[in-house]
């Protein structure tokens, strides 16, 4: 996956899938010693082979269209609460209508 530091350098942002070919993606809660707090707009756009994803509760912002056209995405395992998810997902809920979200996932 691809990451970048936040503008203030205090956390990481997932910017894309990069060269990852896995169908099951696990986003870590930390990358390079910094918390992962954001998934960038269109980060997984058109990742049609992606079937599941684990997202840490540290993610507090998911950019628009982050999961658009992820037609094979079936399940998101979220380590945070449903309330945290609803606060972070924003307008992406329409892209996730057919996706099962598992809250408080402990893997």
Secondary structure, 3 states (H helix, E strand, C coil): CEEEECCCCCEEEEEECCCCCCCEEECCCEECCEEEEEECCCCCCCCCCCCEEEECCCCCEECCCCCCCCCCCCEEEECCCHHHHHHHHHHHHHHHCCCEEECCCCC
